[in-house]
Amino acid sequence: MNSPTNIPSAGSAATRSEPLIFDLSSPGRMGASLPALDVPEAPLPQDFLRTAAELPLPEVAEIDVMRHFVRLSQKNHSIDTGFYPLGSCTMKYNPKVNEKAARLPGFTNLHPLLPAESAQGAMQLMYELQVYLAEISGFAAVSLQPAAGAQGELSGVLMMRNYLYDQGETQRTKILVPDSAHGTNPASTTMAGLQVVEIPSDARGNVDLAALKTQLDQIGREVVGLMLTNPNTLGLFDENVLEVIRLVQEAGGLVYGDGANFNAILGITKPGELGFDVMHFNLHKTFTTPHGGGGPGSGPVGCSEALAPYLPGPVAAIRPRADVEEMVDLVWHMPQFSIGRIKSFHGNFGMLVRAYTYIRMLGEEGLRAVSQNAVLNANYMQARLKGAYPIPHGDRTCMHEFVAQGILEEAPTIHTMDIAKRLMDFGYHPPTVYFPLIVREALMIEPTETESRETLDGFVDTLLQIKQEAIANPQLLKEAPHTTPVGRLDEVRAARDLKLCATAAAEG
């Protein structure tokens, strides 16, 4: 057989250029062998046939395919390969026992259209997870339907809106959203057909109470509620959260909790007991189900007793058995005034198994320790970086993340993006940059609880070194990264000039 001349043979896969699978093709090479026919041969319909010119599939051996995709996978930065301090995203380590549980044949072989009586084990898990999440958050009821955090937000806003409309409050068409909220909050509000009214933050990073009162005085009767990310995207627990909730509810509105930052308060405080009416959970942030490209996500929503009839459904419920005393069946239940299905079948079930496993493995004390360690790690890093980089609210104890600024007085031409790109040369995934929008040159860092002190010190030491490099040789940062497969990308062009397909190189 001919041997492709462009197969890489040595060197680091992370830094080496990898050809397309089409460029590895060699005529006659194949990676699969089919068993002998045990049925009569029949030709495929002519209309479905494609010629090699019409469908030029690569001809490659199995080992070439395996090495190609393994090399590509090694170019990815992942939680399994390196520190991933992406603020506002909680990129924590996913214990492998979760994967083992989710891949049990009894779960993976279930068909989603099975009747309830044939899926009692899976439904028992879902029912118990609903109970656990309700207990952890202090809410009366939970639905596991939403497929992601943003879908959980939309569910919560629809529940609030429908509940108030059923009370005859149809003039309520506005949602208050603090400027320190997650960016999906305004989008969810708009998708629900409501209008966003922004509330500014005060000098300490809390919701500005004076501004909130002014809005409620002016448009209180038009307000469906307020969406509060707490801790907020500045990494701060709102010092006036009880007052914020009281003001909104006294105006007749409801309060939505964005649970994306639940990792900071898990096992320490319960949003339901603080007075929130509804909240979504990000299982992929707080309960170690895969995040980002590895998802899918999962965004269950919990609520007060008053809103429980509006939950998306169906939800898993218990029903006493008529034939056997003290025995129950698990059944699907659609809440009385449900906003309806928001996801096909019963949510992203594999994520539910992972979260259930995580909760059962850690228990009450373990879940509390998660938050304590996440907050401790963030404050340790904040303390070490204070003085080297500006930290707008560095005088406060941060929660699981904090926001620094890529502004260096001794290197005025350096921006946050330059620092982020230089971090890649040291093998770190950059923190979140330019978010939250209310902090100039934001550098948002979230270490999570799953990293060691050695890892935290290594990252901080690198940031301190980068500062010295910025002062001594700013061009080094301007041209970073230097050790990645490609150098500094034109990110604006990459976003606007999309290349979504590739073709084999022309023979020559």
C-alpha positions, -999 to 999 in steps of 0.1 A, spaced: 0 0 0 10 35 -5 20 54 26 8 89 31 37 112 34 20 137 56 13 117 87 31 133 117 56 109 132 70 126 163 67 156 185 41 170 208 6 166 194 -4 198 212 20 219 192 22 200 159 1 208 129 -24 181 121 -36 174 86 -72 168 77 -84 132 77 -89 136 39 -52 144 35 -43 111 52 -62 92 26 -45 66 5 -63 47 -23 -73 12 -13 -66 16 24 -95 7 47 -101 5 84 -130 -19 86 -138 -54 74 -173 -66 70 -185 -101 79 -195 -125 51 -231 -120 39 -256 -143 55 -285 -129 35 -289 -127 -3 -270 -98 -19 -292 -70 -31 -281 -38 -49 -288 -4 -33 -313 17 -51 -296 37 -78 -310 70 -65 -291 66 -33 -257 58 -48 -229 84 -49 -198 82 -69 -164 87 -54 -163 122 -70 -196 131 -54 -187 118 -20 -149 116 -16 -146 98 17 -111 93 30 -96 59 27 -76 53 58 -65 24 81 -80 21 116 -47 30 132 -44 61 111 -79 71 121 -72 64 158 -40 84 159 -55 113 139 -83 118 164 -62 111 195 -38 138 183 -67 162 177 -80 155 212 -46 163 226 -49 198 212 -79 205 234 -75 220 268 -97 202 293 -103 199 330 -86 165 328 -54 180 313 -50 213 330 -62 241 353 -94 258 339 -101 289 360 -130 301 339 -149 326 360 -187 324 360 -185 289 346 -174 266 375 -152 243 355 -147 218 383 -134 183 380 -160 157 372 -154 125 393 -151 94 371 -175 75 394 -202 97 380 -194 85 345 -194 49 356 -228 53 371 -242 71 341 -230 42 318 -246 14 337 -265 -7 312 -297 -4 332 -297 33 324 -281 35 290 -303 8 275 -336 24 286 -357 37 258 -371 71 266 -406 60 254 -408 32 278 -440 33 300 -435 43 336 -441 8 349 -411 -4 329 -387 23 341 -393 24 378 -356 23 387 -348 54 366 -379 72 379 -369 64 415 -335 81 408 -353 111 393 -378 113 422 -350 112 448 -329 137 429 -359 161 429 -362 156 467 -325 161 472 -324 193 452 -354 206 470 -338 199 504 -305 215 494 -321 246 480 -350 250 505 -377 249 478 -410 230 479 -407 213 445 -383 207 417 -386 198 380 -357 181 362 -370 190 327 -349 220 316 -319 211 295 -296 239 306 -293 269 328 -308 293 303 -337 270 297 -342 268 335 -343 307 335 -369 307 308 -389 282 327 -387 302 359 -397 335 342 -427 318 325 -438 303 358 -436 337 375 -455 354 346 -482 328 344 -487 327 381 -492 365 383 -514 365 352 -536 339 368 -540 362 398 -553 388 374 -521 408 373 -518 410 336 -504 445 336 -471 431 348 -448 430 318 -414 439 332 -385 421 348 -358 439 369 -323 426 361 -292 439 380 -262 448 359 -242 422 377 -264 394 365 -255 367 341 -260 377 305 -286 351 298 -311 368 322 -321 395 298 -323 370 270 -346 347 290 -368 377 299 -371 387 263 -379 352 252 -407 351 277 -422 382 260 -413 406 289 -392 438 291 -359 441 308 -353 470 333 -317 472 344 -308 480 380 -273 493 387 -249 480 413 -238 502 442 -202 510 452 -198 478 471 -211 456 443 -245 450 457 -279 458 441 -283 496 444 -312 498 469 -320 534 461 -322 526 424 -344 496 431 -367 516 453 -370 543 426 -380 517 400 -405 500 422 -420 534 431 -424 542 394 -433 509 378 -439 485 407 -473 474 394 -458 465 361 -431 443 375 -433 406 372 -402 402 394 -365 405 397 -338 381 385 -310 380 410 -277 362 405 -264 357 440 -235 355 445 -233 379 415 -208 380 386 -185 402 407 -181 372 429 -199 389 458 -228 377 480 -253 406 481 -252 421 516 -288 433 512 -303 402 497 -331 400 523 -340 437 518 -340 433 480 -363 403 481 -386 421 506 -389 452 484 -398 433 453 -423 410 470 -440 440 488 -445 455 453 -463 424 443 -435 409 423 -416 376 426 -379 370 429 -360 346 406 -326 332 417 -300 325 391 -285 294 406 -255 293 383 -232 304 412 -247 279 437 -213 263 441 -204 291 465 -233 286 489 -240 249 486 -248 235 520 -244 269 537 -275 287 529 -308 279 511 -322 303 486 -357 291 493 -353 301 530 -339 335 520 -372 341 502 -365 334 466 -396 322 448 -379 302 420 -344 292 410 -326 271 385 -297 247 392 -268 243 369 -260 206 374 -231 211 350 -216 238 374 -225 227 409 -230 190 407 -201 178 384 -219 169 353 -198 177 321 -197 213 311 -189 232 279 -185 212 248 -186 180 268 -222 186 280 -251 185 275 -261 207 303 -290 203 327 -309 231 345 -336 218 369 -358 244 384 -370 246 420 -397 268 434 -420 277 463 -452 259 471 -473 286 454 -454 282 421 -452 244 422 -483 239 401 -466 259 373 -434 238 370 -425 223 336 -435 187 335 -439 159 337 -422 153 370 -417 120 388 -442 115 415 -452 87 439 -486 70 440 -497 45 466 -504 11 452 -539 -2 454 -530 -38 455 -501 -38 480 -503 -19 512 -474 5 520 -460 1 485 -459 29 459 -455 33 422 -435 60 405 -457 78 379 -454 108 356 -473 138 369 -480 170 350 -484 199 375 -519 215 374 -510 248 357 -477 236 342 -460 258 316 -457 224 298 -429 204 284 -397 224 279 -376 195 268 -382 163 249 -387 131 270 -376 137 306 -346 161 305 -310 151 300 -312 119 319 -275 110 319 -267 143 336 -293 135 363 -276 102 370 -242 120 374 -256 146 397 -274 120 418 -242 101 422 -223 132 432 -248 141 459 -250 106 473 -212 103 474 -207 136 492 -236 138 515 -245 169 536 -211 175 550 -193 169 517 -215 193 499 -209 220 525 -171 214 522 -174 219 484 -185 255 490 -161 262 518 -131 250 498 -143 269 467 -146 301 486 -113 295 504 -94 289 472 -108 320 455 -99 342 485 -64 328 487 -58 337 451 -74 371 455 -51 378 485 -20 368 466 -28 389 435 -40 419 454 -15 447 448 -1 432 416 -34 435 396 -63 459 404 -92 441 421 -122 465 422 -139 448 452 -107 433 467 -116 448 501 -145 423 504 -145 386 510 -152 371 476 -172 340 471 -161 312 447 -147 337 422 -133 372 419 -128 398 392 -94 414 387 -84 438 359 -58 434 332 -46 470 338 -10 475 346 2 510 355 38 502 345 27 487 312 -1 509 299 -3 493 264 -11 459 278 -47 447 279 -65 418 294 -65 399 262 -27 400 261 -24 385 295 -49 358 287 -30 349 255 3 347 274 -12 324 300 -18 299 272 20 296 267 23 283 303 -4 256 297 -33 274 314 -68 280 301 -73 318 304 -99 331 329 -130 347 316 -121 380 300 -141 412 296 -170 399 317 -187 411 337 -193 441 315 -194 465 344 -157 460 351 -132 475 327 -106 450 313 -122 423 335 -102 392 343 -126 369 361 -110 340 380 -127 310 395 -104 283 409 -131 259 422 -127 236 451 -111 208 432 -76 223 428 -47 219 451 -27 248 467 2 239 444 -19 244 414 -33 277 427 3 289 436 15 279 401 -12 300 384 -7 330 406 31 328 402 26 328 364 3 358 365 30 376 386 57 366 361 35 378 332 32 412 349 70 415 350 72 404 313 47 430 304 68 457 320 101 445 306 90 433 271 54 441 263 58 428 228 62 393 242 26 396 254 13 413 223 25 384 201 14 356 225 7 328 224 40 314 212 38 277 220 3 267 207 -4 252 173 -14 286 159 -4 320 171 -26 351 179 -58 347 160 -79 374 145 -109 367 167 -132 393 151 -126 377 117 -130 342 131 -164 352 144 -176 369 112 -159 350 84 -170 315 91 -153 285 75 -175 256 84 -162 229 61 -129 217 47 -120 197 16 -91 175 7 -60 191 -7 -58 190 -44 -35 162 -58 -5 176 -75 
